[in-house]
Amino acid sequence: MPDSRTLTGGHADSRLDHFHGGVDLRARTPLKVVAPTDGWVERIGTNPAGYGRTLYFRLSDGNTAVFGHLSRYEPELQELVRDSQLVRGTYRVDFVFSDSLTAPRYSAGEVLCYTGSSGRGPAHLHFEIRHGAVQLDPLSFYRPQDNDKPVIAAISWVEYSDDIPLSSGRDLVLSASPRVKSSEPVAFLIRCYDPGPWGRNAVPAAIRVYVNERQVYEDLPSRIDLLCPANIYEKLVYREFRTNDRDVRRLFDWPEKDAESEMDLPLGWIEDFIGVVRIEVEDRNGNTSSVRIALEAGSERRNLRARDSVETPEFVLTGDDVSLSWAELSPQGQEILINNDDFAFPAKLVLTANQPFEQGKYFFKRSGTTGRIPLWRIPGGADETISCYVLRGGTYGVAVDATPPKLVVSGKSGKLTFTLVDEESSIDDGSVKCRVNGQTAIPEFEYEEDGGLIWTQSSLGRGTHRVQFEAANRAGMSKSWDVEVNIP
Ligand SMILES: [Zn+2]
């Protein structure tokens, strides 16, 4: 573990298509990562995207620590990875040691690997604790001394009749004693975070709601189940934790179906009530903060709208030709704008074309302030319909990839580096092969899809070197290069 105590990302932050299942710790490259307890290596893998170079370590308590975005491994593991890369001729490898007797074993304090910026920069350590397929909040294991109370930054409330729950919260003024009066059932939203030695990005350990001092609700935002991704999207409970604005929002249970027909109000809604609601937040060290709200809630439930119709807009590709590129798509049919402010997430999108999607040609994309992010490849074939879930606002649409990857190789300080980009979809990293002076070399990706150092079996001197490269994008468009590169 690096000695850095600055969290740049918290457990359960909502990311584009998943919840962040660990913490990100700011860490210079390379810092030693040592075995937290005696244990053994379960898995090591290298991946240009996502976790980058990663190591899974089985701890003595049976949980697994996951370290991501590494720069390299301790020498023996590094050699194992390198040998396998050379045999396969690709950067990506993935070892799983299922047997603790033959797996590499380490004692507490021994160096396992080094921090870096592989997969996703800038330099930081992604650190997870898993119990089987459940990602647990690492801070609840490595609990720092913390005498600061969790902070409730804001509380807002919504009425049951609201069509658009996320935007319609009305903020309470927390300095006065807040009062809420409504003829409808009422639910609350909270923004809170846990300050302390790890910075402000930690989520609290527990959020509870009491009505007249009887506990009616508890959430422990520390578990993410990897085997049930559908739970993340379709679960009754929708969570949104953000580190961007340095606080955390918690939305109480929301009705998934038309609750009117079921006549049961889900937990979280308070109806026919006059009294005091107390919302309490607790951190890992037992420090608590709470807010009391004088509440008068009715039960009229007017204007109720079925949520399903909000969640499943139909997106129909019109026109004779669906092979239009993203940029040419017309706002009348080929793209859909989902606004954070007026849409309930997660939203399910269904896209129907008037002819089958061509295999591998199309991508479902999201454009936003961070640029276009290719989400996934459309299966194509006979399928004229695709569906997906989105957690965030933005413009979504179908794009076609029409240009091959672009490569730049340069030489400096006795080394060769490369960048490999694909403008429209993304590089298929399994396709990237490289030879330098006729020998297999490994292009090592440091940042997602952008490239990095080319590792060669023998060190390179000054002068001209022959570099052969081949790569394909995810639309299956491949290209090869045979260039001479000078190392000055
Ligand atoms: Zn991370």
Residues whose N, C-alpha, C, O or C-beta is under 5 A from the ligand:
A	BS01	ZN	V23 D24 H126
